[in-house]
């Protein structure tokens, strides 16, 4: 079996050869042989184009999605607008006072390069503020991909469409918490 490992310098040589080959090809033409355009260019396997999912919009021109994180569930409606985000009837600055939580819920717009282009109306129940922010982020990501199916690839690559399934482990019988034992007393 031969060793097919290549280094970065080999890759650089290949790219230089590929750049020089198209320039040299027109100079070597002969009248008795037919030119073969595919002989010099390496064959690139064609990627199958993934079919776009249909756009899912309700009668009011909104996309709806549900986001979940820990015990929080967010129902999100997304429509074109000025970038206003309303959560449980309050503005995002009021509901999520911590800047890190506001940063979390705006991440899908940053990845999709759609900052300030959509209005979001959201209702969140359950969990704490961190879980609710994660649920809103998940719901916004799902809603964007339903409104603009073209954006599914970059949002999925960032990992925003996957529900974060981590949750608090339940307390076990005979333990102080999920895994913590009671304090041992020798005497």
C-alpha positions as CSV (number, residue, x, y, z in Angstrom):
1,X,0.0,0.0,0.0
2,X,1.5,3.4,-0.9
3,X,1.6,6.4,1.3
4,X,-0.7,9.1,0.0
5,X,0.0,11.8,2.6
6,X,0.5,15.3,1.3
7,X,1.9,18.4,3.0
8,X,0.9,22.0,2.6
9,X,3.8,22.6,0.2
10,X,2.5,19.8,-2.0
11,X,-0.9,21.6,-2.0
12,X,0.8,24.9,-2.9
13,X,2.6,23.2,-5.8
14,X,-0.7,21.8,-7.1
15,X,-2.4,25.1,-7.0
16,X,0.5,26.7,-8.9
17,X,0.4,24.0,-11.5
18,X,-3.3,24.5,-11.9
19,X,-2.9,28.2,-12.4
20,X,-0.1,27.7,-15.0
21,X,-1.8,24.9,-16.9
22,X,-4.8,27.0,-18.4
23,X,-2.4,29.7,-19.6
24,X,-0.1,27.1,-21.4
25,X,-3.0,25.2,-23.0
26,X,-3.8,27.6,-25.9
27,X,-0.2,27.8,-27.0
28,X,0.0,24.1,-27.8
29,X,-2.5,23.6,-30.5
30,X,-2.0,21.4,-33.5
31,X,-4.0,21.1,-36.7
32,X,-4.0,17.3,-36.9
33,X,-5.3,16.6,-33.4
34,X,-8.6,17.8,-32.0
35,X,-8.2,19.7,-28.7
36,X,-9.5,18.0,-25.6
37,X,-10.8,20.6,-23.2
38,X,-11.5,18.2,-20.4
39,X,-8.0,16.5,-20.5
40,X,-6.1,19.3,-18.7
41,X,-8.8,20.2,-16.1
42,X,-9.3,17.7,-13.2
43,X,-12.7,16.4,-12.8
44,X,-14.6,17.9,-9.9
45,X,-17.4,15.8,-8.5
46,X,-20.6,17.7,-8.6
47,X,-22.3,18.2,-5.3
48,X,-26.0,17.3,-5.4
49,X,-28.0,20.5,-4.8
50,X,-30.1,20.1,-1.7
51,X,-33.7,20.9,-2.4
52,X,-35.0,24.0,-0.6
53,X,-37.8,23.4,1.9
54,X,-41.0,25.3,1.2
55,X,-41.5,28.6,2.9
56,X,-43.9,28.3,5.8
57,X,-45.9,31.6,6.4
58,X,-49.3,32.0,8.1
59,X,-52.1,34.2,6.8
60,X,-50.6,37.3,8.5
61,X,-47.2,36.9,6.8
62,X,-45.4,35.5,9.9
63,X,-43.3,32.5,10.4
64,X,-44.0,30.5,13.6
65,X,-41.6,28.2,15.4
66,X,-41.2,26.6,18.9
67,X,-37.9,26.7,20.7
68,X,-36.9,24.7,23.7
69,X,-34.0,24.7,26.2
70,X,-33.9,23.1,29.7
71,X,-37.5,23.5,31.0
72,X,-38.2,26.6,29.0
73,X,-40.5,26.6,25.9
74,X,-40.7,29.6,23.6
75,X,-43.3,30.3,21.0
76,X,-41.9,32.6,18.3
77,X,-43.5,34.6,15.5
78,X,-41.2,36.3,13.0
79,X,-42.1,38.9,10.4
80,X,-40.3,41.5,8.4
81,X,-39.9,44.8,10.3
82,X,-37.5,47.1,12.1
83,X,-35.8,44.6,14.4
84,X,-38.0,44.9,17.5
85,X,-38.0,41.9,19.8
86,X,-40.9,41.6,22.2
87,X,-40.9,38.8,24.8
88,X,-44.1,38.2,26.9
89,X,-45.3,41.7,26.0
90,X,-42.1,43.4,27.1
91,X,-39.2,44.7,25.2
92,X,-36.0,42.6,25.1
93,X,-34.0,45.1,27.2
94,X,-36.6,44.9,29.9
95,X,-37.2,41.2,29.9
96,X,-33.5,40.1,29.5
97,X,-31.7,42.8,31.5
98,X,-28.3,41.0,31.2
99,X,-26.5,42.0,28.0
100,X,-25.2,38.4,27.6
101,X,-28.8,37.1,27.3
102,X,-29.6,39.7,24.7
103,X,-26.5,38.7,22.8
104,X,-27.6,35.1,22.9
105,X,-31.1,35.8,21.4
106,X,-29.5,38.0,18.6
107,X,-27.0,35.4,17.5
108,X,-29.2,33.8,14.8
109,X,-29.6,37.3,13.1
110,X,-25.8,37.8,13.2
111,X,-25.2,34.4,11.5
112,X,-27.9,35.0,8.9
113,X,-26.7,38.7,8.4
114,X,-30.3,39.9,9.0
115,X,-29.8,42.3,12.0
116,X,-32.7,44.7,12.3
117,X,-34.7,43.2,9.4
118,X,-37.2,41.1,11.4
119,X,-39.7,41.8,14.2
120,X,-40.0,39.0,16.8
121,X,-43.0,38.4,19.0
122,X,-42.4,35.7,21.6
123,X,-44.0,34.1,24.6
124,X,-41.8,32.1,26.9
125,X,-42.8,29.8,29.8
126,X,-40.9,27.7,32.3
127,X,-37.3,27.6,33.4
128,X,-35.0,30.4,34.3
129,X,-33.8,33.4,32.3
130,X,-30.8,31.6,30.8
131,X,-33.0,28.6,29.7
132,X,-35.6,31.1,28.3
133,X,-32.9,33.0,26.3
134,X,-31.7,29.7,24.8
135,X,-35.3,28.7,24.0
136,X,-35.9,32.1,22.3
137,X,-32.7,31.6,20.3
138,X,-33.7,28.2,19.2
139,X,-37.2,29.4,18.2
140,X,-35.8,32.4,16.3
141,X,-33.4,30.1,14.4
142,X,-36.3,27.8,13.4
143,X,-38.5,30.7,12.4
144,X,-35.9,32.3,10.2
145,X,-35.3,29.0,8.3
146,X,-39.1,28.8,7.8
147,X,-39.3,32.3,6.5
148,X,-36.2,32.1,4.4
149,X,-35.3,28.5,3.6
150,X,-32.0,29.6,1.9
151,X,-30.6,30.5,5.3
152,X,-31.0,27.0,6.7
153,X,-27.4,26.0,5.8
154,X,-25.5,28.7,7.6
155,X,-27.8,28.5,10.7
156,X,-27.6,24.8,10.8
157,X,-23.8,24.9,10.4
158,X,-23.7,27.2,13.5
159,X,-25.6,24.6,15.4
160,X,-28.6,26.8,16.2
161,X,-31.3,24.4,14.8
162,X,-30.3,21.6,17.2
163,X,-32.2,21.5,20.5
164,X,-29.8,21.6,23.4
165,X,-31.0,18.5,25.2
166,X,-28.9,19.0,28.4
167,X,-31.0,19.3,31.5
168,X,-30.6,19.0,35.2
169,X,-30.1,15.5,36.4
170,X,-32.8,14.2,38.8
171,X,-32.1,13.7,42.5
172,X,-31.4,10.0,43.5
173,X,-32.7,8.2,46.5
174,X,-30.1,8.0,49.3
175,X,-28.1,10.9,47.9
176,X,-28.0,14.6,48.8
177,X,-28.4,15.7,45.2
178,X,-28.1,13.8,41.9
179,X,-24.6,12.4,42.7
180,X,-23.5,14.1,45.9
181,X,-23.5,11.8,48.9
182,X,-24.2,12.9,52.4
183,X,-21.2,13.9,54.5
184,X,-19.5,10.9,56.0
185,X,-18.9,11.1,59.8
186,X,-16.4,8.7,61.2
187,X,-17.3,9.3,64.9
